[in-house]
Amino acid sequence: MLMAAAAPVHAEYYLGVIQGEAKKIPIAVLAVVDEAGAPALRDEVLGVLQADLRRSQIFDVLDPKKLDIIYLGPQEPSVELVKRGGTFGLTGVVWASLQRNGTSLRLKGKVYDAASGTILASVQFNGGADSVRRLAHSLADEIVARYTGEKGIARSRIAYVADKTGNKELYVMDYDGKNALKVTADRSICLSPAWSADGKILAYVSYRDKNPDLFGLDLGTGKRWKISGAEGLNISPAWSPDGKRLAVALSKDGGAEIYTMTREGRDLERLTFGISDNVAPSWAPNNREIVFNSGRAGSPQLYIMGVDGTNVRRVTFEGNYNASPNWSPRGDRIVFVSQVGGLFKIATINPDGSEPRLLSSGPGNDENPSWSPSGRQIVFSSTRGGRSNIYIMNADGTDLERITPNDANYSSPAWSP
């Protein structure tokens, strides 16, 4: 059931959140004990762990002190103390210890069932002081996996474009905006990063050779190669879920049309034929369909076709500009950009064209949406604060959070697998 907007914002959209969502699991991080003699790193682990669990949307992260659960430490909590958390409504209790492991650090973590006091999981992760955030992310992802059977998102990354150097170069950062790393030095314009299914390769557009060409970049080895350098546009890359092919838009035969090809640019197959541009493909997670943007009806709208170009159907009918689609990894929704009141805003829709929902509002333009690997969050760029920055929000539009530092222009975010 949908909550209607209090004001008549735009009648063609549902504006609000979905009611009846699964209730979050009440959990508390009882303590992160400092056995490494590094209180600042211990505090960082605690903050990162709590933020990761909150952002997962699986847990309601509660403060044990406000529940009158007094932990004296540094030893592991007693069964009685854990069960006391259960009497206050907790489902799980997390305890962790940061230790020295030679010249490295070890983060040990345990998850307890608050009803019985039994240990549900006992794990440990090792790394240097410079990877302490990664250790906390790993523990958070393990906790998510234990409760849901799904892979957590805390170790995922976001590729994006920034003009910090005066040119638009490609960067990669942790999903929470930390540990940014520049991965190109084209001294030109880079656009549209797209992750391969295994998270090892980025396809992207670069003007380094004075033409919008498509490149591949192996993040592990640093190897780069030109995937497509045909005359005209080589843009909007999107990897197939099985990692075998790329869908791209090329204008080598006139208008922009959608093709698929291998990661080396071979075995070219044209999917669209029309008098209007067809761009911005995104694969369905079942590997059988592609959503894309086309002006064939007189204005940019979303369409879905089979991976062989057949069975084309229109998805969006409301609004004069709907573009930049990205298919959820869960397969149930498509996020896109819609022009509303002269500004670009983020919206979602079912693949059958039902239940369009407007997620963003306010000043500035919101663009370039991309799903988290869990399908529970969306990353996008926005000029709502003046400069273009990158934000994440829940899939219902709540919990908006800026993750870039507002010291340059940040755009074209793409969330890794």
C-alpha positions as CSV (number, residue, x, y, z in Angstrom):
1,M,0.0,0.0,0.0
2,L,1.3,3.4,-0.9
3,M,1.2,6.6,1.2
4,A,-0.1,9.4,-0.9
5,A,1.7,12.8,-0.9
6,A,0.2,15.4,1.4
7,A,0.5,18.0,-1.4
8,P,-0.4,17.5,-5.1
9,V,3.3,17.4,-6.1
10,H,2.8,15.6,-9.4
11,A,-0.3,13.5,-10.0
12,E,1.4,11.0,-12.3
13,Y,3.7,9.7,-9.5
14,Y,3.2,8.0,-6.2
15,L,5.2,10.0,-3.7
16,G,6.0,8.3,-0.5
17,V,7.2,5.0,1.0
18,I,6.0,1.5,0.8
19,Q,4.0,0.4,3.8
20,G,4.3,-3.0,5.3
21,E,8.1,-3.4,4.7
22,A,9.8,-6.1,6.8
23,K,10.5,-5.0,10.3
24,K,14.1,-4.3,11.1
25,I,16.0,-6.5,13.5
26,P,16.8,-4.8,16.8
27,I,20.6,-5.2,17.5
28,A,23.2,-3.6,19.6
29,V,27.0,-3.3,19.4
30,L,27.8,-4.0,23.1
31,A,31.4,-3.0,22.8
32,V,34.6,-2.9,20.7
33,V,37.3,-3.6,23.2
34,D,40.7,-1.9,22.6
35,E,43.3,-4.6,23.2
36,A,45.7,-3.1,20.7
37,G,46.6,0.1,22.6
38,A,45.0,2.1,19.8
39,P,41.9,3.9,21.2
40,A,41.4,6.1,18.1
41,L,41.3,3.0,15.8
42,R,39.0,1.3,18.3
43,D,36.6,4.3,18.1
44,E,36.8,4.2,14.3
45,V,35.9,0.5,14.2
46,L,32.9,1.1,16.4
47,G,31.6,4.1,14.4
48,V,32.1,2.3,11.1
49,L,30.4,-0.9,12.3
50,Q,27.4,0.9,13.6
51,A,27.0,3.0,10.5
52,D,27.3,-0.1,8.3
53,L,24.7,-2.0,10.2
54,R,22.3,1.0,10.0
55,R,22.9,1.5,6.3
56,S,22.2,-2.2,5.6
57,Q,18.5,-1.5,6.3
58,I,18.4,-4.9,8.0
59,F,18.9,-3.7,11.5
60,D,17.6,-1.2,14.0
61,V,20.9,-0.4,15.8
62,L,20.2,0.5,19.4
63,D,22.4,2.0,22.1
64,P,23.0,-0.6,24.9
65,K,23.6,2.1,27.5
66,K,20.1,3.5,26.8
67,L,18.8,0.0,27.4
68,D,20.6,-0.1,30.8
69,I,22.8,-2.9,29.6
70,I,26.1,-2.2,31.5
71,Y,29.1,-3.9,30.1
72,L,32.3,-3.6,32.3
73,G,34.7,-5.6,30.0
74,P,37.2,-6.2,28.7
75,Q,36.3,-9.9,28.7
76,E,33.6,-11.3,26.5
77,P,30.0,-10.7,27.8
78,S,28.4,-13.2,30.0
79,V,25.3,-15.1,29.0
80,E,23.3,-13.3,31.6
81,L,24.3,-9.9,30.2
82,V,23.4,-10.9,26.6
83,K,20.1,-12.3,27.7
84,R,19.4,-9.0,29.6
85,G,19.5,-7.4,26.1
86,G,16.8,-9.9,25.0
87,T,14.5,-8.8,27.8
88,F,14.7,-5.3,26.4
89,G,13.7,-6.4,22.9
90,L,17.1,-7.0,21.3
91,T,17.4,-9.9,18.8
92,G,21.1,-9.8,18.5
93,V,24.2,-8.5,20.5
94,V,27.5,-7.9,18.9
95,W,30.8,-7.9,20.8
96,A,34.2,-7.2,19.2
97,S,37.9,-6.8,20.1
98,L,40.7,-5.0,18.3
99,Q,44.0,-6.7,18.9
100,R,47.6,-6.7,17.8
101,N,48.7,-9.5,15.5
102,G,52.5,-8.9,15.1
103,T,52.8,-5.7,13.1
104,S,49.1,-6.0,11.9
105,L,45.7,-5.8,13.6
106,R,43.1,-8.4,14.2
107,L,39.4,-7.7,14.6
108,K,37.6,-10.5,16.4
109,G,33.8,-10.4,16.5
110,K,31.1,-12.4,18.0
111,V,27.3,-12.3,17.4
112,Y,25.0,-13.5,20.1
113,D,21.3,-14.5,20.1
114,A,19.9,-12.2,22.7
115,A,17.1,-14.6,23.7
116,S,19.3,-17.6,24.6
117,G,22.7,-16.0,25.0
118,T,24.2,-18.5,22.5
119,I,26.9,-17.5,20.0
120,L,25.6,-17.3,16.4
121,A,28.9,-16.4,14.8
122,S,32.5,-16.0,15.8
123,V,34.9,-14.5,13.2
124,Q,38.1,-12.6,12.9
125,F,39.8,-10.5,10.2
126,N,43.4,-9.3,9.9
127,G,44.9,-6.3,8.3
128,G,47.1,-3.3,8.7
129,A,46.3,-0.1,10.6
130,D,45.5,1.5,7.2
131,S,42.8,-1.1,6.6
132,V,40.9,-0.7,9.9
133,R,37.8,0.5,8.1
134,R,38.0,-2.5,5.9
135,L,38.1,-4.8,8.9
136,A,34.9,-3.1,10.3
137,H,33.2,-3.4,6.9
138,S,34.1,-7.1,6.8
139,L,32.5,-7.7,10.2
140,A,29.4,-5.8,9.3
141,D,29.0,-7.8,6.1
142,E,29.4,-11.1,8.1
143,I,26.7,-10.0,10.5
144,V,24.3,-9.2,7.5
145,A,25.1,-12.6,6.0
146,R,24.4,-14.5,9.2
147,Y,21.0,-12.9,9.6
148,T,19.8,-12.8,5.9
149,G,21.9,-15.2,3.9
150,E,22.7,-12.3,1.6
151,K,26.1,-10.6,0.8
152,G,26.4,-7.3,2.7
153,I,27.3,-4.1,0.9
154,A,29.8,-2.6,3.3
155,R,32.8,-3.8,1.2
156,S,31.3,-2.6,-2.1
157,R,32.7,0.4,-3.9
158,I,31.4,3.3,-6.0
159,A,33.1,4.5,-9.2
160,Y,32.6,8.1,-10.2
161,V,33.9,11.1,-12.1
162,A,35.4,14.1,-10.4
163,D,37.1,17.3,-11.6
164,K,39.5,17.7,-8.7
165,T,42.5,17.9,-11.0
166,G,40.8,20.3,-13.4
167,N,40.0,17.4,-15.7
168,K,37.2,14.9,-15.4
169,E,39.0,11.8,-14.2
170,L,37.7,8.4,-12.9
171,Y,37.9,7.6,-9.2
172,V,36.8,4.7,-7.0
173,M,35.8,5.0,-3.3
174,D,34.4,2.8,-0.5
175,Y,30.6,2.8,-0.5
176,D,30.5,5.3,2.4
177,G,32.7,7.8,0.5
178,K,36.0,7.0,2.2
179,N,39.3,5.9,0.7
180,A,38.9,7.7,-2.7
181,L,41.5,6.6,-5.3
182,K,42.0,8.2,-8.8
183,V,42.3,5.4,-11.3
184,T,42.7,7.4,-14.6
185,A,45.1,10.1,-15.7
186,D,43.6,10.8,-19.2
187,R,43.8,14.6,-18.7
188,S,40.6,14.8,-20.6
189,I,36.9,14.0,-20.0
190,C,36.0,10.6,-18.6
191,L,32.4,9.5,-18.3
192,S,30.0,6.7,-17.5
193,P,31.9,4.1,-15.5
194,A,30.4,0.7,-15.5
195,W,31.4,-2.3,-13.3
196,S,31.9,-5.8,-14.7
197,A,29.9,-8.6,-12.9
198,D,33.0,-9.7,-10.9
199,G,33.8,-6.1,-9.9
200,K,37.3,-6.3,-11.4
201,I,36.9,-4.3,-14.5
202,L,35.5,-0.8,-15.3
203,A,34.3,0.1,-18.7
204,Y,34.1,3.9,-19.3
205,V,34.0,6.6,-21.9
206,S,37.0,8.9,-22.5
207,Y,37.8,11.8,-24.8
208,R,41.5,11.3,-24.5
209,D,41.9,10.6,-28.2
210,K,39.6,13.5,-29.2
211,N,36.6,11.2,-29.6
212,P,34.1,9.6,-27.1
213,D,35.7,6.2,-27.1
214,L,35.0,3.2,-24.9
215,F,37.8,1.8,-22.7
216,G,38.3,-1.1,-20.3
217,L,40.3,-0.8,-17.1
218,D,41.4,-3.8,-15.0
219,L,41.5,-2.4,-11.5
220,G,43.8,-5.2,-10.2
221,T,46.5,-4.9,-12.8
222,G,46.1,-1.4,-14.1
223,K,45.8,-2.7,-17.7
224,R,43.7,-0.5,-20.0
225,W,42.5,-1.2,-23.5
226,K,40.2,0.4,-26.1
227,I,37.0,-1.6,-26.4
228,S,35.4,0.6,-29.1
229,G,36.8,3.5,-31.0
230,A,34.4,3.8,-34.0
231,E,33.9,7.2,-35.5
232,G,31.2,9.1,-33.6
233,L,29.8,8.1,-30.2
234,N,30.9,5.1,-28.2
235,I,29.0,5.7,-25.0
236,S,26.8,4.3,-22.1
237,P,28.4,1.0,-21.4
238,A,26.6,-1.7,-19.4
239,W,27.8,-5.1,-18.5
240,S,25.7,-8.2,-18.8
241,P,25.1,-10.0,-15.5
242,D,27.1,-13.0,-16.7
243,G,30.0,-10.7,-17.6
244,K,30.3,-12.0,-21.1
245,R,29.1,-9.0,-23.1
246,L,28.7,-5.2,-23.0
247,A,25.7,-3.3,-24.2
248,V,26.8,0.1,-25.6
249,A,25.4,2.9,-27.8
250,L,27.3,3.7,-31.0
251,S,26.6,6.3,-33.7
252,K,28.9,4.8,-36.4
253,D,25.9,4.2,-38.7
254,G,24.1,7.6,-38.2
255,G,22.0,8.0,-35.1
256,A,22.9,6.4,-31.8
257,E,21.9,2.7,-31.6
258,I,22.4,0.0,-29.1
259,Y,24.8,-2.9,-29.8
260,T,26.3,-5.7,-27.7
261,M,29.9,-6.8,-28.0
262,T,32.5,-8.7,-26.1
263,R,34.8,-7.0,-23.6
264,E,37.4,-6.8,-26.4
265,G,34.9,-5.1,-28.7
266,R,34.4,-8.1,-30.9
267,D,31.3,-10.0,-32.1
268,L,29.3,-6.8,-32.6
269,E,25.5,-7.3,-32.7
270,R,23.1,-4.4,-33.4
271,L,19.8,-4.5,-31.4
272,T,17.9,-1.3,-32.2
273,F,16.9,0.3,-35.5
274,G,15.1,3.7,-35.6
275,I,15.0,7.3,-36.6
276,S,15.6,8.5,-33.0
277,D,18.6,7.9,-30.7
278,N,18.6,4.7,-28.6
279,V,21.0,4.9,-25.6
280,A,21.6,4.1,-21.9
281,P,21.1,0.3,-21.9
282,S,20.9,-1.6,-18.6
283,W,20.5,-5.4,-18.3
284,A,17.9,-7.2,-16.3
285,P,19.5,-9.5,-13.7
286,N,18.1,-12.5,-15.4
287,N,20.3,-11.7,-18.5
288,R,17.3,-11.9,-20.8
289,E,16.2,-8.3,-21.2
290,I,17.6,-4.8,-21.5
291,V,15.9,-1.5,-20.5
292,F,17.0,1.5,-22.5
293,N,16.2,5.1,-23.4
294,S,14.7,6.1,-26.7
295,G,13.1,9.2,-28.3
296,R,11.0,7.2,-30.8
297,A,7.7,8.4,-29.3
298,G,8.7,12.1,-29.6
299,S,10.3,12.5,-26.2
300,P,12.8,10.4,-24.2
301,Q,11.1,7.4,-22.6
302,L,12.1,4.0,-21.2
303,Y,11.7,0.8,-23.2
304,I,12.5,-2.8,-22.6
305,M,13.6,-5.4,-25.2
306,G,14.9,-8.9,-25.4
307,V,18.7,-9.3,-25.5
308,D,18.3,-10.0,-29.2
309,G,16.4,-6.7,-29.8
310,T,13.0,-8.3,-30.1
311,N,9.8,-7.8,-28.1
312,V,10.2,-4.1,-27.5
313,R,7.7,-2.5,-25.2
314,R,7.4,0.9,-23.7
315,V,7.6,1.3,-19.9
316,T,7.1,5.0,-19.1
317,F,4.1,7.0,-20.3
318,E,3.9,9.9,-17.8
319,G,6.2,12.9,-18.2
320,N,8.0,14.4,-21.1
321,Y,11.5,13.2,-20.2
322,N,12.4,9.9,-18.7
323,A,16.0,8.6,-19.1
324,S,19.1,7.0,-17.5
325,P,17.5,3.7,-16.5
326,N,19.2,1.2,-14.2
327,W,17.7,-2.2,-13.4
328,S,17.7,-3.3,-9.8
329,P,19.8,-6.4,-9.0
330,R,16.6,-7.8,-7.4
331,G,14.8,-7.4,-10.8
332,D,11.7,-5.8,-9.3
333,R,12.3,-2.1,-10.0
334,I,14.0,0.2,-12.5
335,V,15.4,3.5,-11.3
336,F,15.6,6.4,-13.7
337,V,15.7,10.2,-14.1
338,S,12.5,12.1,-14.8
339,Q,12.1,15.7,-15.5
340,V,9.6,17.2,-13.0
341,G,8.9,21.0,-12.9
342,G,11.9,21.7,-15.1
343,L,14.3,19.8,-12.8
344,F,15.7,16.2,-13.1
345,K,14.6,14.0,-10.3
346,I,15.0,10.3,-9.3
347,A,12.1,7.9,-9.8
348,T,11.5,4.2,-9.9
349,I,9.0,2.0,-11.7
350,N,8.1,-1.7,-12.0
351,P,9.4,-3.3,-15.2
352,D,5.7,-3.7,-16.4
353,G,5.3,0.1,-16.2
354,S,3.2,0.0,-13.0
355,E,3.6,2.0,-9.7
356,P,5.9,4.9,-10.7
357,R,7.3,6.5,-7.6
358,L,9.1,9.9,-7.4
359,L,11.9,9.5,-4.8
360,S,13.7,12.9,-4.8
361,S,12.6,16.5,-4.4
362,G,14.0,19.9,-3.6
363,P,16.4,22.2,-5.5
364,G,18.9,21.2,-8.1
365,N,19.1,18.4,-10.6
366,D,19.3,14.7,-9.5
367,E,21.0,12.4,-12.1
368,N,22.9,9.2,-12.8
369,P,21.1,6.8,-10.5
370,S,22.7,3.4,-9.7
371,W,21.5,0.6,-7.4
372,S,23.5,-0.9,-4.5
373,P,24.2,-4.6,-4.9
374,S,21.5,-5.4,-2.3
375,G,18.9,-3.4,-4.2
376,R,18.1,-1.5,-1.0
377,Q,19.9,1.7,-1.8
378,I,20.4,4.1,-4.7
379,V,23.4,6.3,-5.4
380,F,23.1,9.4,-7.6
381,S,24.6,12.8,-8.2
382,S,22.9,16.1,-7.4
383,T,23.4,19.8,-7.6
384,R,21.0,20.5,-4.7
385,G,23.8,22.1,-2.7
386,G,25.3,24.1,-5.6
387,R,28.2,21.9,-6.8
388,S,27.5,18.4,-8.0
389,N,27.9,15.8,-5.3
390,I,27.2,12.2,-4.8
391,Y,24.4,11.0,-2.4
392,I,23.0,7.7,-1.3
393,M,19.4,7.1,-0.2
394,N,17.2,4.1,0.6
395,A,15.2,2.7,-2.3
396,D,12.1,4.5,-1.0
397,G,13.9,7.9,-1.0
398,T,14.5,8.1,2.8
399,D,17.8,8.5,4.7
400,L,19.4,10.8,2.2
401,E,23.2,11.1,2.8
402,R,25.9,13.1,1.0
403,I,29.1,11.0,0.8
404,T,31.4,13.4,-1.2
405,P,33.2,16.3,0.5
406,N,31.8,19.2,-1.7
407,D,35.4,20.3,-2.7
408,A,34.9,19.6,-6.4
409,N,32.2,18.4,-8.8
410,Y,31.4,14.7,-8.4
411,S,29.1,12.9,-10.9
412,S,28.3,9.6,-12.8
413,P,28.3,7.3,-9.7
414,A,28.2,3.5,-10.4
415,W,27.8,1.1,-7.5
416,S,30.0,-2.1,-7.7
417,P,28.7,-5.7,-7.4
